[in-house]
Amino acid sequence: MRLTVRGKNIDVTDALKQYVTKRVGKIEKYFDIPVTAQVMMTVSKDRHIVEVTVPLDGILLRGEEETGDMYASIDLVVDKLEKQIEKYKTRIARQLRQGDARTWPEPAAGGIPEPLVVKTKRFAMKPMSVEEAIMQMNLIGHDFFVFRNADTEQVNAIYRRKDGNYGLIEPDV
């Protein structure tokens, strides 16, 4: 397993790096392909936050945990990832086998500045079914997910509704 371990407001010691390698390395047993993972450890006041992202052939596993102890956060995030993998194991295995898988604005009238775009994300959008998009959204722990619909070849968005169901946004062409 290839690991990239980074720290924000924390020195990543050899002991921490070894612990991350040992614990996060456990998820490699679930896959037949080489796995890479990015681990970001952040300390903010008394909060120790660990984020782990594992990109896999069009699938993104992501977990984040926060406790008062960095080692406990690492343990919890690995447990969370293992639960995600177990929950979606057959779907993930099938997809892997099939290979699916700036600047300050001018103030507006009235002197109040327009909201800023402070972050831009770019990602490959492989065609997927609505069910795959829901699975992917749940894997990364977000409330919405933008994807290319395999049936229509159009960009769609899926979102989690307050009643626990899902909504699908399709463009009206």
CORVEN-V332737 format. One record per helix or strand of 3 or more residues. SS is the DSSP state (H for helix, E for strand). FROM is the first residue (numbers start at 1). LEN is the number of residues. Records with the same first field share a line. If there is no record, write none. Layout:
SS: FROM-LEN / FROM-LEN
This chain:
E: 2-7 / 36-9 / 47-10 / 59-9 / 144-6 / 155-6 / 166-5
H: 14-17 / 70-29 / 130-11
